[in-house]
Amino acid sequence: MQAELDWRDGAIPVSSRFDDPYFSLTGGLSETRHVFLDGNNLPARFRDGFHIAELGFGTGLNLLAALIAWRAAGAAGQLHFTSFEAFPMAAPDMARALSAFPEVAGVAAPILAQYANGARHIRLPDLEARIVIGDARDTLPTWDGAADAWFLDGFSPAKNPEMWADDLLAQVGAHTAPDGTFATYTAAGHVRRALQAAGFAVERRAGFGTKRHMTVGHRPKETQ
C-alpha cells in the first residue's frame, strides 16, 4: 500500500493516513543530522560493513544524510542500510520532497533512479541498501540481520502507536549488534521504558528545534 500525501506549502509532504509531516518543518536535514547521526555517534563509528537499520524509510532523507556523512568521513568499503516501510512513497513524490534539500541532489540521483525502476535493493560501490516493504511487526521478526545503529523514525507515537509498541521495540533490541545503538526524536515515556525493557541503556538528550528532548541508547554486550 502506497503512501497517501498532502503537501504543506507545496514542499513538505504530510501523511494523510497519520496526519504527520515526513520531516521537520524547521529543517529536515538538520534534524536528521542532530537526531540520527549525532544521536548514534556517527560518523565516528563508521567502518566497512557498518549496518544502519531504520523504522520508516519515508522520503529516504535519513539514508542520504548517512551516505553523505559516510563519504565526507572518507570511510572505506560499504555502508549497509536496511529500512522497514509499510507505506512506501512513490518515486515522483520522493523526488519532489527531496528537492527541498539541494545538498542531497547529487547523492540522491542514482538512488532515485534505481528506486523509480522498482528496485528495493539498491547497490552503489559504497552502499548496499534494502527497503523492506510491509508491516514491521511482520517483517522485522523474520529479518536475519543485526544493526550497529537504529534510526527509529516512525510517525509520532500519538498518531502511529503500532510503530512504537513494546513487542516491536523488543524486536529492535533483538536485532541489534553488541554495543549497538539507537536514536529517535521522541522522548515519550512509554517508548523509553519499552527500549529499556528491550535491553538498551536509555538516555534523554536535547531535541531538535522546538522539541525539548529526544532519546538515545546503547545495548551493552552483556545483554546480548
Buried (B, 14 or more C-beta within 10 A) or exposed (E): EEBEBEEEEEEBBBBEBBEBBBBBEEBBBBBBBBBBBBBBBBBEBBEEEBBBBBBBBBBBBBBBBBBBBBBEEEBEEBBBBBBBBBBBBEBEBBBBBBEBBEEBEEBBEEBBEBBEEEBBEBEBEEBBBBBBBBBBBEBBEEBEEBBBBBBBBBBBBEEBBBBBBBEBBBBBBBBBBEEBBBBBBBBBEBBBEBBBEBBBEBEBBEBBEEBEEBBBBBBEEEEB
